Amino acid sequence: MLDFPNAKINLGLYITEKRSDGFHNLQSCFYPVQWCDALEILPSTEEQFKMTGLPVPGSSESNLCLKAYKLLQQDYSLPPVHMHLHKVIPMGAGLGGGSADAAFTLRMLNKLFELKLDADALENYARQLGSDCAFLCRTSQ
């Protein structure tokens, strides 16, 4: 399965507070834009994660795509997958590239493995991954 996680821009951004979970509560107007990464997820015999394109600092285990997979795996018996993420959206620019990748991972796993999670359930998972993931999960429907 192949999809294209899109960026978003903030039309104003106000960070209201830092939460106890380390994330921030925000007031903003997000707007999706068609600047996209590419994400492929395929069933596999072993868990694999490959990333190409723009470099992302940190280990693969800290990538939000893998975190989204592990989050769903806690509640569902997901088989191993091969994920390939091609990064085009730059990191740290407030464009939500990592959040979009996580949101699309949730959406794609839901479809690929017929989990039958509705939009509200997907958003609840997305909220556990980042402040703007739920918005990007909804825009990916």
C-alpha positions as CSV (number, residue, x, y, z in Angstrom):
1,M,0.0,0.0,0.0
2,L,1.4,3.4,-1.0
3,D,0.2,6.8,0.2
4,F,1.5,10.4,0.3
5,P,1.4,12.1,3.8
6,N,0.8,15.8,3.3
7,A,2.2,18.7,5.1
8,K,0.2,21.4,6.8
9,I,0.8,25.1,7.6
10,N,-0.1,27.0,10.7
11,L,-2.1,30.1,10.0
12,G,-1.1,31.5,13.4
13,L,0.2,29.5,16.3
14,Y,-0.1,30.0,20.0
15,I,1.3,27.4,22.5
16,T,-1.0,27.6,25.5
17,E,0.8,25.2,27.8
18,K,3.1,22.2,28.1
19,R,1.3,19.1,29.2
20,S,2.5,16.5,31.6
21,D,3.0,14.0,28.7
22,G,5.6,16.3,27.2
23,F,3.3,17.5,24.3
24,H,1.9,21.1,24.1
25,N,-1.7,22.3,23.9
26,L,-2.0,24.6,20.9
27,Q,-4.3,27.2,19.4
28,S,-3.9,27.4,15.7
29,C,-5.5,27.2,12.4
30,F,-4.0,24.3,10.4
31,Y,-4.3,24.2,6.7
32,P,-3.3,21.0,4.7
33,V,-1.0,21.6,1.7
34,Q,0.0,19.2,-1.0
35,W,3.7,18.9,-0.2
36,C,4.1,15.2,0.5
37,D,6.3,12.5,1.7
38,A,5.8,9.0,0.3
39,L,5.0,6.1,2.6
40,E,4.7,2.4,1.6
41,I,3.6,-0.3,4.0
42,L,3.6,-4.0,3.0
43,P,3.0,-7.1,5.0
44,S,6.3,-8.9,5.6
45,T,7.8,-11.9,7.4
46,E,9.9,-9.5,9.6
47,E,9.5,-5.9,10.8
48,Q,11.6,-3.6,8.5
49,F,11.8,0.2,8.3
50,K,13.7,2.0,5.6
51,M,14.0,5.7,5.1
52,T,15.3,7.7,2.1
53,G,15.2,11.3,1.1
54,L,15.9,14.1,3.6
55,P,17.8,12.9,6.7
56,V,15.9,12.7,10.0
57,P,18.0,12.7,13.1
58,G,17.7,9.9,15.7
59,S,17.2,6.2,15.5
60,S,14.6,4.3,13.5
61,E,12.9,3.3,16.7
62,S,12.1,7.0,17.5
63,N,10.4,7.5,14.1
64,L,6.7,8.3,14.4
65,C,5.8,5.8,11.7
66,L,7.2,3.0,13.8
67,K,5.7,4.5,17.0
68,A,2.3,4.5,15.3
69,Y,2.7,0.8,14.3
70,K,3.7,-0.2,17.8
71,L,0.8,1.8,19.3
72,L,-1.7,-0.2,17.2
73,Q,0.2,-3.4,17.8
74,Q,-0.5,-3.0,21.5
75,D,-4.3,-3.5,20.9
76,Y,-4.3,-5.6,17.7
77,S,-2.3,-8.6,16.6
78,L,-0.6,-6.8,13.7
79,P,1.8,-9.0,11.6
80,P,5.2,-7.7,10.8
81,V,5.4,-5.0,8.1
82,H,8.0,-3.5,5.8
83,M,7.7,0.3,5.8
84,H,9.6,2.6,3.4
85,L,9.3,6.3,4.1
86,H,10.7,8.8,1.6
87,K,11.1,12.2,3.3
88,V,10.5,15.3,1.3
89,I,8.9,17.5,4.0
90,P,11.7,19.2,6.0
91,M,12.0,18.5,9.7
92,G,11.5,21.3,12.3
93,A,9.8,23.7,10.0
94,G,6.3,23.5,11.6
95,L,5.0,21.7,8.5
96,G,3.9,18.6,10.4
97,G,5.8,16.1,8.2
98,G,6.5,13.6,11.0
99,S,2.9,14.0,12.3
100,A,1.5,13.4,8.9
101,D,3.7,10.3,8.5
102,A,2.3,9.0,11.8
103,A,-1.3,9.8,11.0
104,F,-1.0,8.2,7.5
105,T,0.6,5.1,9.1
106,L,-2.4,4.7,11.4
107,R,-4.8,5.2,8.5
108,M,-2.9,2.8,6.2
109,L,-2.6,0.0,8.8
110,N,-6.3,0.4,9.6
111,K,-7.1,-0.2,5.9
112,L,-4.4,-2.8,5.2
113,F,-5.4,-5.0,8.1
114,E,-9.1,-4.2,8.1
115,L,-9.1,-3.1,11.7
116,K,-12.4,-1.1,11.1
117,L,-11.4,1.8,13.2
118,D,-13.6,4.8,12.6
119,A,-12.2,8.4,12.4
120,D,-12.7,9.1,16.1
121,A,-10.8,6.0,17.1
122,L,-7.9,6.8,14.7
123,E,-7.8,10.3,16.2
124,N,-7.6,8.9,19.7
125,Y,-4.5,6.9,18.7
126,A,-3.1,9.9,16.8
127,R,-3.4,12.1,19.9
128,Q,-1.0,9.8,21.7
129,L,1.7,10.5,19.0
130,G,1.7,14.3,18.8
131,S,-0.2,17.5,19.1
132,D,-1.1,17.9,15.5
133,C,-1.4,14.2,14.5
134,A,-5.1,14.0,15.1
135,F,-5.8,16.9,12.6
136,L,-3.6,15.2,10.0
137,C,-5.3,11.9,10.6
138,R,-8.7,13.5,9.9
139,T,-7.4,15.2,6.7
140,S,-6.1,11.9,5.4
141,Q,-9.5,10.3,5.2
